[in-house]
Amino acid sequence: ISQIGFNDKIFCGKFSLSGEVFLSACQNATINLFTSDALYKYALKDKPLCQNRHTSRFRRYHSVDENQAVVPYKSIECRDVGWAVVGVDFSSDDKWLAYSSWSPYVHLCNVKGPYEMHEALDFFSHRGVRDSANCLFSITFSPLNTHILAGSNKMCVHLYNLERKETEMILKAHKDDVNAVCYLDESGNVFASGSDDCLIKIWDLRSGCSSPMGSLIGHADGITCIAAKMDGRTLASNSKDQSLKVWDTRAMIPPNSFHNKIRVTALNWDYRSSLTRPRNMGISEYDVSLKTFSGHRVLQTLIRCAFSPAHTTGQRYVYSGSQCGKIFAWDILTGEQLSINDSVRIGHDHLVRDVSWHPYYHLIASSSWDHSVGLWTYKNEKHSFL
């Protein structure tokens, strides 16, 4: 592992779809953009910036010798940020990035080029309600980059039209915060939403979204993240019930089913401050998920999860951050857990909120509240980590 130090908690880290750019978002309202080539070359040096395992604050990138440090090619000072940048995404053509926070606005910025663009997009204009109590926890560009989909703390899914510069739809989708949204395939017609009401719902824009196509039931607590395999049917989800599940949407429960009317009630506890979760039994008999993985800790923040890349792994694995400061990854077919953290001397000293697996390089970036981004490399044969 190699590490890049910053001066604040890292909430988001993401490689672009092409793999050319890595984005890192700090709590100090700064987004740094790096070339993936520079990160990979630095990671292969296997020389961490901090040799003290007990030091929680790694040195800032600009205070390290320039021959060793990886510096961003661009830094963006974020606007209208409440608490932190909580959601980010790249457009599929790498031209734009979007970020969200405790704000009614999603901000759109250019990724490359000599010019600077920073545009605020009002996601609540359709309702005429705009205040600092609005938060868009999750955002994603549509596959054709014509829209941005978002989930909010108003129990709604928002669809913003980038061509018309207006909110096209605000859908009352759930009975609690919508923490996660994602598209299921490249058509951009079908999407999923995950909520603190413990449900994942599937929607089809062609039907007008008057009601969901169906629901995926099985989690016993709120959903923190959902990710699609982009094959039109396979999803992964992280939950406050301390599990990661893999789903096939063909097993979803239709809206008129008795099982879809069952109200899953999460226990009254605050995952943001608790270090253990109380037990909540009673949902297993209705669980329609394909696989369930555990061992990681989904506490304190909305821990992210995803599928491993198609090019280097055939999307064989699912992976997640964890409150314990480790990265967890599992083989979907065998259920075997990969040993990413056990063989290294230097890891993270605080929770890992976000993890991004490079689509082509043998490189994983972990974004942590210990003020660092960890760069992990591995051998191709068995994905054994160096």
N, C-alpha and C positions, 0 to 999 in steps of 0.2 A: 504494500500500500504506500502511496505517496499522498501528501495532504497539502492543500492550499489554504492558508489562514486568512481570516477576515476579522473585522472588528465588531461583528454583531451576529446574532443567530441567523442561520440560513434556513429559510422556510421552503424554498422551491429550487429545484435544479432539474434541467431538462435538456436533452439533445434534440436538435431539430430532426425532422423526418429524413432529410438527406444525410444527416450525420456531420455536416460541416461546422455547425455552431453549437456551443453549450451555453445555456443561460443559467445564471445563479442570482437568486433574489434574497437580499438580506433584510432583516427587520429595520435597518436604518434607512429604509426607503430607497435603496440603490439596487439596480439591476446591472450586473456585469456580464458582458458577452465575450466568450473566448473562442478561438478556433480549436476545433477538436484535434487537429494535427499537433498543435502545441501541447495540449493536455496529454495526448498519448505519448509523445516523445518524452515529456517530463515524467510521466508515470513509469516508463521503462527504465528510467535512471534508478528507480527504487531508492530514492534518497528523501525521506520525509523532512519537512521543514522544521518539525519539532521532535526532539529525541526524548522529551520528558513525558512519560506515560501519564503522570499525575497532573500535568498542566492542562487546564481546560481551555485556555485562551491561546490559540496558535498565533504566531506572528503575522501581521498584515502583509499582503503580497508586496506592497511598495516599500516595506522596511527590510526586505531580504535582498541580498546581493543580486544585481540584475542578471548575472550569469546563471543563477539558479532559479530565480522566480519565474512564474508564469503570470504575465500581466494581461489584463483584458484589452482587446482591441477597441472596445467601446464601453462606456459606462453611462447609464441612464438614471437621472435623478427623478424618481417617481413622484407623481402629484396626487394630492387628495388621498393620502394613505392614512387609514385608521388602523392602529395596532401593527399591521404588517401586510405585505403583499401575500395573499393567501392562494391565489390562482394564477397560472400562467399558461400560455400555449403559443406555439409557432404556427403560422400558416404553412400549408404543405409545399409552397414554392419558396419558402425561406425568406420572403420579402418583408414579412411583418411579424411582430410579436404583440400579444395582448396580455394585460395583467389586470387583476381585480383585487379589491380590498374591502374594508368596511366603508363602503361608499356606494352610491347609486350608479357610479360610472365605471365602465371598463375603458382603459386607456389603450390606444393603438399607437405603436411606434415602429419606425423602419429598422430593419436589422442591419442593412448594409447601405453604402452610398455616402457621398460627401455631404449630403443635406441632412437636416434633422426634422423629423415629423413627430408630433406628440399631440394626438387628438383624443378628446374625451367623448365617449359614446354613452348617451343617457339610456340606461336599460329600464328605467322606471317611468319614462315619459308617457307611456300608454295609460298609466294609472294617474299620473299627475301627482304622485307621492314621491318626494325626494327629501331624504334626511340622512343624517349620519348613522341612523340605526339600521340602514339597509346594508346588506352584505351579500356579495356574490362569491360563494365558497368555491365554485368550480366553473371553469370556462373552457370551451373547446371550439376551434374553427370547424366549420363544415368541410367535408372533403374537397369541395370545389371552391372553397374560400369565399363563398357568397354570403355566409351568415356566421354569427357566433352564438353558440348555445350556452346557457348558463343556468346554474341552480342557486336559489337564494334562501335567505332565512325567513322569507315571507311565505314559505311552503309552496313556492312557485318555480316553474321552469320558464325561462325567458328566451325568446328567439329574436335576435337582432339582425336586420337586413343591412349588410354593409354597402350595397349598391344604392339603396334609397336613404340610408342614414337614419333609420327609424326602427323602433321596436315593433316587430311584426306580430308578436304573440306573447302574452303573459298567461301561462296555463296554471291554474290551481291544481297542482298535481298530487300533493300529499297532505298529510295531516300534521306534519312537523317540518323542520328545516330540511331543505334539499341540499345535501352536502356533495353530491356527485352527479355528473351527467357525462354521457359519451355516445357517439354514433356507433352503429353496429356494423356498417359496411361502407363501401366507397360511394354508394348512391346518395347518401345523405338523407334518405327518406325515413329511416327507422332509427330511433334513439332510445336510450335507457336513462332512467333517473333513479337515484338511491337516496334514501331519507332516514332521518332519525325515527321515523315511524316503523323501522325495521324492514321495509319493503323495497324491492326493486321493481319498477314498473316499465313496461315496454310500450312505446308509442309509435304510431305511423302518421307522418305528416300528411300523407295522401288522403287519410280519412278525416282530416280536420281536427284530430286529437280531442274529439268530444268525450271519449273515454279511452282508457288504455287497452291495448290488445290483450294484455294479461299481466300477471304479477309473478315474481319469483319469491317464494316464501321459504324460509329456513333459518334466517338469522334471528337471534334472540335479543338483539340490541341494535342501536343505530348503525347505519352504513356510513363509513368514512370515505370510501373511494370505490369506484367501479372502473374497469378497464375492459376494452373489447379486443378480441382476436382479429376483428375486421373480416370475419368469414360469414357474417350475417347471423350467427347463432351462439357463439361462445363468449361468455363473460367471466371475469374474475371480480371478486368484491372483498373488501376489508371491512371489518365490523368491530364495534366496541364490545361485542361478545367474545373478543380475543380469538377470532377465527378468520381465515381466508377461505372463501369458497369459490369453486368453479361451477359454472352453470351452462346448460343447453337451453336456449329459449324455447325450443320445441316442447319442453316439459312445463312451460309456464301455465299457470292456472288461469283460465279465462274469466272475464269479469262477472259472468252470471253463475259461476260456480259457488257452491256453499263454502268451500275452503277459502275463497278469496274474500269472503265477508268476515273471516275471523280477524279480530283485532289483536295484534301482537303488542303487548304492553311492556315496554322496557322498564326496568326497575329504577327507582328514584335515587340516582347516585350521580356524582359529578366526576366524569372521567378525566376532566382537566386537572384535578388535584389528587385524585385517588391513585394509589400505587397497586391496588388489587381490585378486582371486580367481583361484586357479589354474584352468587349463582342465580340463574334464571332458567328454570326447566319448563318444559311443556310445549316446546315448538317442534321437537324432533320428529314426531309422527307426521307432520305436514311438510317436512324438509324435502324439496324437490331438487336440491343441488346434486351435482355429479360427484364432487370430491370436497372434502373439508380438511384444511391444514391448520395446524396450531403450533404454539411454541413461542411466537413473537408476542409483543405487548402493544396493544393499540390503546394508548393512554396519552393524556395531556394535550393532544392535537390531532388533526385529521391525517393520520398516517396513510401514505400512498401505497398502491400496489400496481402491478402490471404483468404482462406476458413478456417473456424473453424474445429477442428479435428473430425474425424468420430466416434471415440470411445466414447467420452463424449458428443458430441453435434449432431451427425449425419450430420455434415457439414451443419448445418442449417443457419449459419451466414457467412457473409463476414466482414472483419475488415481491418482497415488501420491506419497508423500514420497520423500526421497532423502538419503543421507548427505552429499551435496555441499551441502546447504542450500537446494535448489530444489524447486519443485513441478513434476511432470511430468504432462502430460495428452495423450492421443492420441485422434484420431477413429477409432472402431472400423471404420467402413466404408472410409475412405481411407487410414488409417495415418498421416495427417499429425499432427505434434506441435504442440500449441498453444504460443504464446509467452507464458507467464505471467510469467516472471522477467526476460526480456531487456531490457524497456523501462523498468525501474524502477531508481532510484538506490539505494534502501535495501531490502535483503532480509535474509535470515538469515545469521548467521555460523557456524552449526553445523547439524548434521543436522536434518532435518524428519522426525519419527517418525510423525506423524499429520496427516491432512488431512480436512476435512469441508466439503462443498459444501452450502450452505443449500438446502432443498427448494423455496423460493419466491423469496427475494431473490436478487439478482445479487451474491452474496457467498460467498467461500471463506475458511475459517479454517485456518491452518497452525500446528501446534504444534511448537516447536523446542527443542532443547537449548541454545540461546543465551538461554534464560530469557524467551522472548517468544512471544506469539501474534500471527501476522501476519493482517491482514484485507485481502483482495484483492477489489476490485470490477471489474466489466467491463460493456462495452456489450452490449446484448442482440442486436444484429443478427448479429454474427459472433463473439460471445464474445471480442472483443478486450479485453484487460485494461488498466485505467487505471493 
